[in-house]
Amino acid sequence: MPNLSTKTIDRRVGRTRGMLQGALKQLLLEQHYAAITVDDICRHADVARSTFYSHYPDKDALRSAMIGEQLRLLDLANASRLPSAECLFVFSRSLFEHAGEIRSVHRALMANAGDEIHLEARRLVRARVIREIDAWRLDKESPPRAALVEFVVGAFMALLAWWVETESALTPAELDAAFQRMVRCGVGSFGGPKAISGKNAASR
């Protein structure tokens, strides 16, 4: 048996996982997540069940990996962006744009507010909000950090769900501008990214 380099194996693993995630994404356009089986995913990806289970223990793990990979790519896209007085949360624009590109998939993922997929998406968004608020300088009148986080997460998820479900004609850029304006009014008065707060303090 020929020796395979680590890079070759990694490419094969990445390609197979990409095929499985793509199959799930396509199936979500056709039926509810609960109705999708591992056999359905394998058939669409043209892989054996044993191959599926060598990568994921179940379809929930595949779903988590699919969402996580999308967010990882979005994080890379945002790596060079810095918050500003007009953009307190840099993650929002790319998430709205991504939702716009695969709006039907997001509609399927968020069809039921009580669905665990919705809860998982909320958890992942919360992690990004926490990461950004942890870099803020909050004033003495600020509500508890946890309350600020939940306020922003709730606003973002509600706005995203409304936009996806109603097929609003707003563009991702317009939606993000509305979100940024609302969070500036809602939480911006309690502080902001340290670099911005420092500049504001220096100018007083």
C-alpha positions in Angstrom: 0.0 0.0 0.0 1.5 3.3 -1.0 2.3 5.9 1.7 0.0 8.9 1.8 1.3 12.2 2.9 -0.5 14.0 5.7 -1.5 16.8 3.3 -3.1 14.2 0.9 -5.1 12.7 3.7 -6.2 16.1 5.0 -7.3 17.1 1.5 -9.4 13.9 1.2 -10.9 14.4 4.6 -11.8 18.0 3.7 -13.2 17.0 0.4 -15.4 14.3 1.9 -16.6 16.5 4.7 -17.4 19.2 2.2 -19.4 16.8 0.1 -21.4 15.7 3.2 -22.0 19.3 4.3 -23.1 20.2 0.8 -25.5 17.3 0.7 -27.1 18.4 3.9 -27.4 22.0 2.7 -29.1 20.8 -0.5 -31.5 18.5 1.4 -32.5 21.4 3.7 -33.9 23.1 0.6 -36.2 20.1 0.0 -37.4 18.9 3.4 -37.4 19.6 7.1 -34.3 18.8 9.0 -36.1 16.3 11.2 -37.1 14.2 8.2 -33.6 14.0 6.7 -31.8 10.7 7.4 -28.1 9.7 7.3 -29.0 7.5 4.3 -30.4 10.6 2.5 -27.2 12.5 3.1 -25.0 9.6 2.0 -27.1 9.1 -1.2 -26.8 12.8 -2.1 -23.1 13.0 -1.3 -22.5 9.6 -3.0 -20.6 8.2 -0.1 -21.0 5.0 2.0 -22.6 5.0 5.4 -19.3 3.8 6.9 -17.6 6.8 5.4 -20.2 9.1 6.9 -19.6 7.6 10.4 -15.9 7.8 10.0 -16.3 11.6 10.0 -19.4 12.3 12.0 -21.2 10.3 14.8 -24.6 11.5 13.6 -26.4 14.1 11.5 -26.5 16.6 14.3 -22.7 16.6 14.4 -22.7 17.2 10.6 -25.1 20.1 11.0 -22.9 21.6 13.7 -19.9 21.2 11.6 -21.7 22.8 8.6 -22.7 25.9 10.6 -19.3 26.0 12.3 -17.4 25.9 9.0 -19.5 28.7 7.6 -18.9 30.9 10.7 -15.2 30.0 10.5 -15.0 31.3 7.0 -16.9 34.4 7.9 -14.5 35.0 10.9 -11.6 34.8 8.4 -13.3 37.4 6.2 -13.8 39.7 9.2 -10.2 39.2 10.6 -9.0 42.5 9.2 -12.1 44.5 10.1 -12.1 46.7 13.2 -15.1 48.1 15.0 -15.9 51.8 14.6 -18.3 54.3 15.9 -20.7 53.3 13.1 -20.0 49.6 13.3 -20.0 48.3 16.9 -20.2 44.6 15.9 -18.1 43.6 13.0 -19.6 40.1 12.7 -23.1 41.2 11.7 -22.6 42.4 8.1 -21.0 39.2 6.9 -23.6 37.0 8.6 -26.4 39.0 6.9 -24.6 38.7 3.6 -24.2 34.9 4.1 -27.8 34.5 5.0 -28.7 36.4 1.8 -26.7 34.1 -0.3 -28.3 30.9 1.0 -31.6 32.4 2.2 -33.6 29.3 1.6 -31.2 27.2 3.7 -31.5 29.8 6.5 -35.2 29.7 6.2 -35.2 25.9 6.7 -32.7 26.1 9.6 -34.8 28.8 11.4 -38.3 27.6 10.5 -39.1 26.8 14.1 -38.0 29.2 16.9 -38.0 26.3 19.4 -36.0 24.1 17.2 -32.5 23.1 18.5 -31.0 24.3 15.2 -32.2 27.8 16.1 -30.8 27.4 19.6 -27.5 26.3 18.2 -27.3 29.3 15.8 -28.2 31.5 18.7 -25.4 30.0 20.8 -22.8 30.5 18.0 -23.9 34.2 17.5 -23.7 34.7 21.3 -20.1 33.5 21.3 -19.3 36.2 18.7 -21.1 38.9 20.6 -19.4 38.0 23.9 -16.0 38.1 22.1 -16.7 41.6 20.8 -18.2 43.0 24.0 -15.3 41.6 26.0 -13.2 44.1 24.1 -15.4 47.0 25.2 -14.8 49.7 27.8 -18.1 49.9 29.7 -19.1 52.9 31.8 -20.3 52.8 35.4 -24.0 53.0 34.4 -23.8 50.0 32.1 -26.2 47.1 32.7 -24.5 43.8 33.5 -22.4 42.4 30.7 -24.6 39.3 30.4 -27.7 41.5 29.9 -25.9 43.5 27.1 -24.9 40.3 25.4 -28.5 38.9 25.5 -29.9 42.2 24.2 -27.6 42.2 21.2 -28.0 38.5 20.4 -31.8 38.7 20.7 -32.0 41.8 18.5 -29.7 40.2 15.8 -31.5 36.8 15.8 -35.0 38.5 15.7 -34.0 40.8 12.8 -32.4 37.9 10.9 -35.4 35.7 11.4 -37.8 38.4 10.3 -35.8 39.2 7.2 -35.5 35.6 6.1 -39.1 34.6 6.9 -40.8 37.6 5.3 -38.4 37.7 2.3 -38.0 41.5 3.0 -36.6 43.4 0.0 -34.0 45.0 2.2 -30.4 44.2 1.1 -27.9 42.8 3.6 -26.2 46.1 3.7 -29.4 48.0 4.4 -30.3 45.4 7.1 -26.9 45.7 8.7 -27.2 49.5 8.7 -30.5 49.2 10.5 -29.1 46.7 13.0 -26.0 48.9 13.7 -28.1 52.0 14.2 -30.4 50.2 16.6 -27.6 48.7 18.7 -25.9 52.1 18.8 -29.0 53.5 20.3 -29.6 50.4 22.5 -26.2 49.6 24.0 -23.8 52.1 22.4 -24.5 54.7 25.1 -23.0 52.4 27.7 -19.6 52.1 26.1 -17.9 50.6 23.1 -14.7 49.1 21.8 -11.7 50.3 23.8 -10.0 51.9 20.9 -13.1 54.0 20.1 -13.8 54.8 23.8 -10.2 55.9 24.2 -10.4 58.3 21.3 -13.7 59.7 22.6 -12.2 60.2 26.0 -9.1 61.9 24.6 -11.2 64.3 22.6 -13.2 65.5 25.6 
